[in-house]
Amino acid sequence: MPSAELLWAYLLAISLLTVTPGVDTLLVMRNTARGGLRDGVVSSLGICSGLFVHATLSAVGISLILLQTAWAFTLLKWVGAAYLVWLGVASLRQAFRSSRGRDVAEQTLLAKVSRSDYRMGRSLREGLLSNVLNPKTALFYMAFLPQFIDPAGPAFAQSIALAAIHFVLAMIWQTLVAMMIVRSRQWSVKPMAKRVLHGLTGGVFMAIGAKLAVTQP
């Protein structure tokens, strides 16, 4: 493990970064609105599991190869951007889905319908891919993590330990976000509110994906 001084500095920095809204928070919010608390928490599990992939790549130097090889970085950038745009399109489709023909009794059962839309494999896959295919996360781990690693100790073990801390903090924060969405059930089960949430998150996903696609290495 890093020294106590480095560890406290890492805890402060990673806590601030964890609560900063971004793609991960948006995905958890969208999936919680789609499939309930389980959908949000399992999506968070997928997202946070991706941190270990980036920590491993950073530790063994593969991230450095990506940074030094233009075509590899460009490929990862475009795959990540395409996936974010795909998530955005999926959200916009849900936002514009017609609610025609719903009666009052059906609207009172929206929470149950939402829960039935939960699929564990899909939630894990969406969360994991959104994190692993994000080159900004790879760049972040490559530039950020080494600053808190003690050169006198094993780099790989320290990287995994720091990623585990990030995992726990991110899971706690994203679970709280999912719980807040569920707590606002009276608001969130309304068809118009759900369409607005899906529309906003879809637009933001597409904007982030487009920005990522044009970002220069």
C-alpha positions as CSV (number, residue, x, y, z in Angstrom):
1,M,0.0,0.0,0.0
2,P,1.1,3.6,-0.5
3,S,2.3,5.6,2.5
4,A,-0.3,7.1,4.8
5,E,0.3,10.6,3.5
6,L,-0.2,9.5,-0.1
7,L,-3.2,7.5,0.8
8,W,-5.0,10.4,2.5
9,A,-4.2,12.6,-0.5
10,Y,-5.6,9.9,-2.8
11,L,-8.8,9.6,-0.7
12,L,-9.5,13.3,-0.9
13,A,-8.8,13.5,-4.6
14,I,-10.7,10.4,-5.6
15,S,-13.7,11.4,-3.4
16,L,-14.0,14.7,-5.1
17,L,-13.7,13.1,-8.5
18,T,-16.3,10.4,-7.7
19,V,-19.0,12.8,-6.8
20,T,-18.4,15.0,-9.9
21,P,-21.3,14.3,-12.3
22,G,-20.4,12.5,-15.5
23,V,-21.2,9.6,-17.8
24,D,-21.3,7.1,-14.9
25,T,-23.8,9.1,-12.9
26,L,-26.0,9.7,-15.9
27,L,-26.0,5.9,-16.8
28,V,-26.9,5.0,-13.2
29,M,-29.8,7.6,-13.2
30,R,-31.1,6.4,-16.6
31,N,-31.0,2.7,-15.7
32,T,-32.6,3.3,-12.3
33,A,-35.5,5.1,-14.0
34,R,-35.7,2.2,-16.4
35,G,-35.6,-0.8,-14.1
36,G,-35.6,0.3,-10.5
37,L,-33.0,0.2,-7.8
38,R,-31.5,-3.2,-8.8
39,D,-30.9,-1.9,-12.3
40,G,-29.1,1.1,-11.0
41,V,-27.0,-0.8,-8.5
42,V,-26.0,-3.5,-10.9
43,S,-25.1,-0.9,-13.6
44,S,-22.9,0.7,-10.9
45,L,-21.3,-2.7,-10.2
46,G,-20.4,-3.0,-13.9
47,I,-19.1,0.6,-14.0
48,C,-16.9,0.1,-11.0
49,S,-15.6,-3.3,-12.1
50,G,-14.2,-1.5,-15.1
51,L,-11.9,0.4,-12.8
52,F,-9.9,-2.7,-12.2
53,V,-9.4,-3.1,-15.9
54,H,-7.9,0.4,-16.2
55,A,-5.8,-0.1,-13.1
56,T,-4.4,-3.3,-14.5
57,L,-3.7,-1.7,-17.9
58,S,-2.0,1.3,-16.2
59,A,0.1,-0.9,-13.9
60,V,1.5,-3.1,-16.7
61,G,2.1,-0.2,-19.0
62,I,-0.5,-1.0,-21.7
63,S,-2.1,2.4,-21.3
64,L,1.3,3.9,-22.1
65,I,1.4,1.9,-25.3
66,L,-2.1,3.2,-26.2
67,L,-0.9,6.8,-25.6
68,Q,2.2,6.3,-27.7
69,T,0.4,4.5,-30.6
70,A,-1.9,6.9,-32.4
71,W,-4.0,4.3,-34.2
72,A,-4.7,2.3,-31.0
73,F,-5.8,5.4,-29.1
74,T,-7.9,6.6,-32.0
75,L,-9.6,3.2,-32.3
76,L,-10.4,3.1,-28.5
77,K,-11.6,6.7,-28.7
78,W,-14.0,6.0,-31.6
79,V,-15.3,2.8,-30.1
80,G,-16.0,4.6,-26.8
81,A,-17.6,7.5,-28.6
82,A,-19.8,5.2,-30.7
83,Y,-21.0,3.3,-27.5
84,L,-21.9,6.6,-25.8
85,V,-23.9,7.7,-28.9
86,W,-25.6,4.3,-29.0
87,L,-26.7,4.7,-25.3
88,G,-27.9,8.2,-26.2
89,V,-30.0,7.0,-29.1
90,A,-31.5,4.2,-26.9
91,S,-32.5,6.8,-24.3
92,L,-34.0,9.1,-26.9
93,R,-36.0,6.3,-28.3
94,Q,-37.5,5.6,-24.8
95,A,-38.1,9.4,-24.4
96,F,-40.1,9.6,-27.6
97,R,-41.9,6.3,-27.2
98,S,-45.7,6.9,-27.5
99,S,-47.7,6.6,-24.3
100,R,-51.0,6.6,-26.3
101,G,-53.6,4.2,-25.0
102,R,-52.5,4.1,-21.4
103,D,-55.3,4.4,-18.9
104,V,-55.2,5.5,-15.3
105,A,-54.9,1.9,-13.9
106,E,-51.9,1.2,-16.2
107,Q,-50.1,4.4,-15.0
108,T,-50.5,3.3,-11.4
109,L,-48.6,0.1,-12.3
110,L,-45.6,1.9,-14.0
111,A,-43.3,1.1,-11.0
112,K,-44.0,-2.6,-11.4
113,V,-43.5,-2.5,-15.2
114,S,-40.2,-0.6,-14.6
115,R,-39.0,-3.3,-12.2
116,S,-39.9,-6.0,-14.7
117,D,-37.7,-4.3,-17.3
118,Y,-34.6,-5.1,-15.2
119,R,-32.1,-7.5,-16.8
120,M,-29.0,-8.2,-14.8
121,G,-26.7,-9.1,-17.8
122,R,-27.8,-6.0,-19.7
123,S,-27.1,-3.7,-16.7
124,L,-23.7,-5.2,-16.0
125,R,-22.7,-5.0,-19.7
126,E,-23.8,-1.4,-20.1
127,G,-22.0,-0.3,-17.0
128,L,-18.8,-2.2,-17.8
129,L,-18.6,-1.2,-21.4
130,S,-19.3,2.5,-20.7
131,N,-16.4,2.5,-18.3
132,V,-13.9,0.3,-20.2
133,L,-14.5,1.9,-23.5
134,N,-14.0,5.4,-22.2
135,P,-10.5,6.5,-23.2
136,K,-10.7,9.4,-20.7
137,T,-10.8,6.9,-17.9
138,A,-7.7,5.2,-19.3
139,L,-6.0,8.6,-19.6
140,F,-7.1,9.5,-16.1
141,Y,-5.7,6.3,-14.5
142,M,-2.5,6.6,-16.5
143,A,-1.9,10.2,-15.4
144,F,-3.5,10.1,-11.9
145,L,-2.8,6.8,-10.3
146,P,1.0,6.8,-10.6
147,Q,1.1,10.0,-8.5
148,F,-0.1,8.0,-5.5
149,I,2.1,4.9,-5.9
150,D,5.2,4.5,-3.7
151,P,8.1,3.6,-6.1
152,A,9.6,1.4,-3.3
153,G,6.6,-1.0,-3.4
154,P,5.1,-3.2,-6.0
155,A,3.2,-1.0,-8.6
156,F,0.7,-3.6,-9.6
157,A,-0.5,-4.4,-6.0
158,Q,-0.7,-0.7,-5.2
159,S,-2.7,0.1,-8.4
160,I,-5.2,-2.7,-7.6
161,A,-5.5,-1.5,-4.0
162,L,-6.2,2.1,-5.1
163,A,-8.7,0.9,-7.7
164,A,-10.4,-1.1,-4.9
165,I,-10.8,2.1,-2.8
166,H,-12.2,3.9,-5.9
167,F,-14.5,0.9,-6.4
168,V,-16.0,1.2,-2.9
169,L,-16.4,4.9,-2.9
170,A,-18.0,4.9,-6.4
171,M,-20.3,2.1,-5.5
172,I,-21.5,3.9,-2.4
173,W,-22.0,7.2,-4.2
174,Q,-23.8,5.7,-7.2
175,T,-26.0,3.5,-5.0
176,L,-27.0,6.7,-3.2
177,V,-27.8,8.3,-6.5
178,A,-30.0,5.3,-7.5
179,M,-31.7,5.4,-4.1
180,M,-32.5,9.1,-4.6
181,I,-34.1,8.4,-7.9
182,V,-36.2,5.6,-6.4
183,R,-37.2,7.8,-3.4
184,S,-38.6,10.3,-5.9
185,R,-40.9,7.6,-7.2
186,Q,-43.9,9.8,-7.0
187,W,-42.2,12.1,-9.5
188,S,-40.2,9.6,-11.5
189,V,-43.1,7.2,-12.3
190,K,-45.0,9.9,-14.2
191,P,-44.7,9.2,-17.9
192,M,-43.8,12.8,-18.8
193,A,-41.1,12.9,-16.1
194,K,-39.6,9.6,-17.4
195,R,-39.6,10.9,-20.9
196,V,-37.8,14.1,-19.8
197,L,-35.2,12.2,-17.9
198,H,-34.5,9.8,-20.8
199,G,-34.5,12.8,-23.2
200,L,-32.0,14.7,-21.2
201,T,-29.6,11.8,-20.5
202,G,-29.9,10.7,-24.1
203,G,-28.9,14.2,-25.3
204,V,-26.0,14.4,-22.9
205,F,-24.7,10.9,-23.8
206,M,-24.7,11.8,-27.5
207,A,-23.1,15.2,-26.8
208,I,-20.3,13.6,-24.7
209,G,-19.8,10.9,-27.4
210,A,-19.6,13.5,-30.1
211,K,-17.1,15.6,-28.1
212,L,-15.0,12.5,-27.4
213,A,-15.0,11.6,-31.1
214,V,-13.4,15.0,-32.1
215,T,-11.0,15.2,-29.1
216,Q,-7.4,15.1,-30.3
217,P,-5.0,12.6,-28.6
